[in-house]
Amino acid sequence: MRTIQFREAVCEAMSEEMRNDESIFLMGEEVAEYNGAYKASKGMLDEFGPKRVIDTPISELGFAGVAIGSTMTGNRPIVEYMTFNFSLVGIDQIINNAAKIRQMSGGQFHCPIVFRGPTASAGQLAATHSQAFENWFANTPGLKVIVPSNPYDAKGLLKSAIRDDDPVIFMESEQMYGDKGEVPESEYTIPIGVADIKREGSDVTIVSFGKIIKEAYKAADELAKENISCEIIDLRTVRPLDTEAILKSVKKTNR
């Protein structure tokens, strides 16, 4: 199986879905001419043109509102934030509009939109660029929150997020865009809300998601030196939370 970078998996997911559905478009700061701040949209402007890969002004509140409004006319936008720290500027649109359109319209409208971009700390970034807000969004009814830990999961989950008829927050670690992993060339998706057991064990359960899965592996390797067998669960989706997978594992390990 071929090996590709995390950023390439993200780009493939968006491109494949855009080829299959003309109502999908990408917008955000520097996503077009610059190929994205982390090159996750490399080549997409050339393939899809400026009407479907749209560079925006530095106005997160404004372009979030434009994208949300477009869902009410039949479009399925993908909004890229240069960092999810900047999503705070547009959080009113995400929380009070995207998350509530279906309920407040009595089901007349739905909001098939993906907000995606880098999250949490990385090298040489200020405190205002190093925050993780998945818990904020996960505590908002109406939003799904996905934080993948590897290229395979990123592609499969992003394709599912784009096809979802409700708003999805899709968070990518800034430290993982260059990470490589095996990703099949054939079509596949991963269901939202299903955790994955990355390593089976019998003595203790370690639950995490995103880039911290790497630390979970390190911890499990250290404990293995003491003959402690760790089961590692990658949540992949923070909301909805796969509590069944967690409980099943803890019943086995008791820790």
BELVENSUL-V796509 format. One line per field, one symbol per residue. ss: DSSP state (H for helix, E for strand, - for the rest). psi: psi as a letter, one per 20 degrees, with the letter a starting at -180 (. if undefined). A space follows every 50 residues. Layout:
# BELVENSUL-V796509
ss = ???
psi = ???
This chain:
# BELVENSUL-V796509
ss = --EEEHHHHHHHHHHHHHHH---EEEEE---------------HHHHH-- --EEE----HHHHHHHHHHHH----EEEEEE--HHHHHHHHHHHHHHH-- HHHH---------EEEEEE-------HHH----HHHHH-----EEEE--- HHHHHHHHHHHHH----EEEEEE------EEE-------------EEEE- ---EEEEE---HHHHHHHHHHHHH-----EEEEE--EEE---HHHHHHHH HHH--
psi = qqprqghhgggggggghhhioiiprpqrokiehikqhkkikpihghgiri iiooprrmnhgghggggghhhijjrmqpppphqihiihhjhggggifgii gggijkjhqrnnqpoqrqqaqapkqrhijkqojhhghhjopiqqppnqir gghgghhhghghiqjrppooppphiihiqqrppqhrpqrpqpjorpohpq rihqppparbiihghgggghhghhhjkpoppppohgphpqpmhghghggh hghj.
